[in-house]
Amino acid sequence: MARSVLQNSDALYFSTKDVEAKNSFAYWKDMVCNHIINVDCEKSHSDADFNGRLRVENYGDVVLSEMHSQACHFIRKPEHIQKTKNDFILVTLRLDSKARKMLDAKTFNITSGDISIYHGARASRLHVNDNVDALIYQFPINNLYKYIKHPEDLHGSLISNKSQLGKLISGYMLTLATEVGRIAPTTIPVIFDNFLQLLFLGLSSDKQKDMQAVCVQLPLRTQIKDYITLNLANPLLSPEYIARNFRISLRYLYNLFENDDTTLCQFIMNERLILSNKRLLQDSPTKSISEIAFDSGFSNVSHFCKMFKKKYNITPSEFRGAGKTLK
């Protein structure tokens, strides 16, 4: 297995080295998966012997772990999430060789130095078909809100070591883990915060590619969604208008949303209809349907009424009369 990175003598340490071979995976599943990681786990290769070791170091509210094991499948179920006291984000660095992973329905290949990000309070299945050799940073999700409004959207994000910025981030991550035990405790929170800043720089860089050669732009996508929400009343709001304001090409804008369940135009329309829904109930009853339509960004009242009925199966006038909120 790969070399060890964490060296703190006070760390928690678990290993199957001294466990009888026939009981090694049962020990790993109970002590490491169930009690430490809080997941269920399965061997990727049922007929193979199992070896594994885990080292865990705590630095305030940040947890550093290093795992080396045979191939495993990790399953986080709703009952695991219910036992989780605090929401968190995992940032993992591949330490050695290559691996093939499947996160829920998404399959990707990773190599040494690549970084993956996961949301800890989300039910998911992570299949690792090769040895697990990973350095893992666990951050409270509250530490990330200063950089991104919805950190949970980072789930499944990748930063490739093939880019110069990716190499810098993975190198910083490795060096920090090696040296953090020798750093003054009062300085450690600042250094972890610097790492998060560097991480988000890598995620938001328009030159950063993931292992499937698709740009990883979740922070920018979140900024655009927030911008849309704040500007729904502007009748000029459109993909072209957004692209000009963010100084990106229209094609690039569409690419940011290509993995969403709805198109960008559908997202804008849906948000405007939700806004009009609220205003029909909350605004003064003296406000006409036309005024509410215009206040919600619609420039054509007939079009507004048509789209409202299509979404809610009721006209705006009937909805206001019924006095109930539809979602």
N, C-alpha and C positions, 0 to 999 in steps of 0.2 A: 504493500500500500504506500501511498504518498507520504512524504515527510511531514512532521508535525510543525505547526506554526505557533500555536499558543503554548507558552512555557510557564505560566504562573503556577507556582507550587501549591497555591491555595485553591486552585480550580477544582470543580467537581469532575470526577473522571470515572468513566464506565468502559469496560472492555470484556469481550468474550474470551480473551486469551486463556484464562484459568477456568473457564466453564467447560464441562464435558461436551464434546461435539454434538451429541444428540439433543442436548438441552440449550445449545448456544442461541438459536433463534428465539426460543421461548423466553430466555432471559432478556434478549434484546427488545423483543416486543413488549414485555412487561415493564422493565426498568427504564428503557430509553424512550420507546414510542409512546407508551401509555402514560408514564409518570412525568417524563421530562419534556418531550415534544408535544404531548397531548394530541396524538393522532393514532389511528389504527395503521398497521403495516402488514405487508405480505412480501414474501420472497419472490423475486422476479423469476428465479430458476428453482423450482421446488425440489429438485433432486440434488442440488449442490450443497456442500458444506457452507456454513455461514460464519463469517468473522466480522467483527466490527468494534470500533472504539469511538467514544464521544468525550470531548473535553468542553466544559462550560465555565466561562468567567463572567462575573457581574461587575459592572462599572456604573454605579448609580442606577438609573432607569434604563440603561442600555446593556444588553446581554450579547456576549460574543461566544460563539460555539464553533467547534471544529469537528467534523464528522468524516470518518473513513469506514466504509463498510462494503460488503457485497451488494449487488444490485437489489433494490427494494422498490416497492410501491407504497406510497404514503397516502392515506385517505383521511381527510378531515371531515367529520360528520357533524350534523347539528348538535348532537349531544356533547361533542368536544368543544364546540363554540360556546355552549351554555356554561361550561366549566371555566372558560377563560375570563379572568378578572378584568383585564385591560386589553383594549384593541391594540393591534400592533402591525407593523410592516417588517417583512424579512427581506434583507438584501444578501444574496448569496454569490460567492465567488468560486468558480470552478478552479480547483487547484492543480489537477493533473490530467493529462491525456484528453480523450474525447468522450462524449456521452450522448446518448439519444434519449430525449425526454418527451413525455406526453402529458400536458397539463389539460385536464378535462378532454376536449376534443382536438386540441391544438398540439401538433407534433413539431419538434425542432431539434436540431443538432447543436451542441455546444462544445467548445474546446477550452483548454486551459486559459484562464484570464478573462473569460466571458462572465458577465454579471446578469443575474436574474432577480426579479422582484416579485414578491408575493404578498397578498393581504392575508394576515393571520386569522381574521374573523370571517372567513368565507368558506363555505363547504366546497371542497374540491378534491380531485384525484390527481396525484402527481406520480407518474410511472417513470422510473429511472431504469433503463435497460442495461446499464453498465455500472461499474463500481461507483459508489458515492464518495467523492473526494471534494469536500466543500468547506469553505470558511463562511460563517453565517453571522450577520449583524441583525439583531432584533431591536427595532426602535419603537417606542410608544407612538401611536399614530398622532397624538397631540403635538409631537415634536416637528411634524411635517406641515402643519396647517399654515405656518408662516410662509411657506413656499408654494403650496398648492391647495386649492379649496377642497378638492376631493381626492385625498391620497389613495383611497381604495381603488380608484381608477387605474392605478399603476400595476395592478395585479396582472402578471404575465408579461410585463415589460422586460426587454432585453437590451443590454449594452454590449456591443461586440468589442473584443480586444484587438480587432483588425484596424480600428481607427486610432489616430494619435491620442484623441481625448479619452477613448476607452482604455488605452494602455496606461494613461496617466491616472485614471480613476482606480483601475485594478491594482496598480502599483502602490497608490496611496493606501488603499484598503489593506493590502498585505503588510506594508510597513507599519501602519498604525496598529494592527493586531500584534505584530511582533514586539513593538516598543511600548505599548500603552501601559504595561505593568511597571515601567520605570519612569513614568511621567507623573508629575505632581497632581494629586487628586483634584485640586482646584482648577487645573488647566484642562483636564479631560473633557468636561462638557463643551468647552469652546472648540476643542479639536474635533469632536464628533459633529458639532454644528458646521464646522468648516467642511467636513466630509460630505454632509448633506447638501451644502451649497454646490460642491463640485459634482455630486451625483445628479442634481437637477440641471446643472449646466450641460451635462452629457445627454440627459434625456431630451432637453429642449433644443439641442443643436440640430440645425437642418442638414448637417452632413453625417449625422449618426445613423447607421443602418443596423437593423437587427439581423439575426442569422438567416432570415428568409428574404433579406435584401429589401425590407419594407421599413420606411422611416418610423422611428418611435417618437411620436410627438404628442403624447398624452397631456403634458402640462400646457402646451400651446392650444390643444383642442379644448381643454377645460377653460382656458382664458377666453377663447372664442365663444364658447357656450355661455359663459358669464356675461360677455359683451352683448350677446343676443338678448339675454334675459333683461338686461338693463335698457335696451333700446327697442323693445317690442313696439312701442308707440310710434316709432319713426316709420312712416309709410315707405321710405326709401330703402329700408333694411332689406337686403337681398344678398345672395352669394357674391355678386360683383362688388357691391358696396362694402361688404366685410373684407374681401380680398384687398381692396384699395386701402382700407384703414389699417390693415395689418401688414401691408406692403409685401404680400405674397401673391403668387400667381393663382388664378382661378383653378387651374388643374391641381396645384398643390393643395389648395383648400379642400377640394373634393376628395383628394387622397387621404386627408386626415380623418375623414368621416366614412371611408369606404367599408370599414368593418362594423359600422353601427347597424342597428335593425331598421333604421329609417334614413332617408336621404336628408341632406342639409335643409332643403326646401320644406320637406315634411316636418322636420324638427321645428323650424320657425313657425309654420302654420299651426302645429299642435300647441306650441307655447302661447301663441296669440289667442287661440281658442280657450285655453285654460285661464288666461288673463281675463278674457271677456266673460267667462263663466263666473269668476269671482266678482267682477264689477257689476254684473247684472243683479247680484244679491247685496253687495256692499255699498254701491254708489246710491246717491239720492234717487228716489223713485221718480223725481221730476226730470231726470236725465233720460233722453230718448234713446231708443235702440240705435239710431244713427250716430248719436254722440258717443255711445259706448263702443260702437264699431270703429269709429275714427280714433278714439282714445286707445284702442287695442291694436292700432296699426293698419287697419283695413281702409282702403281708399274707395271701396265700392260696397255699399250696404247690401245689395242683392247677393253679391258674392259671399259676404259675411254670413248672411242668413242661410245660404245654401250649404256652406261648409260647416256651420254650427249644427244644422239638422243632420248632416251626414255623420258627424262625430257622435252627437248625443241622441239622435233619433227624436228630436223635439225642436220646435222653433224657439228663437230667443224670447219672443213674447210669451209663449206658453211656459217656457222655463221660468221666467221671472214671476209669472202668475202662480206657478206651482210652489215657488219659494224653497227649492231644494237644491243642494249642490250635487252636480254630476261630475264624475272623474273618468 
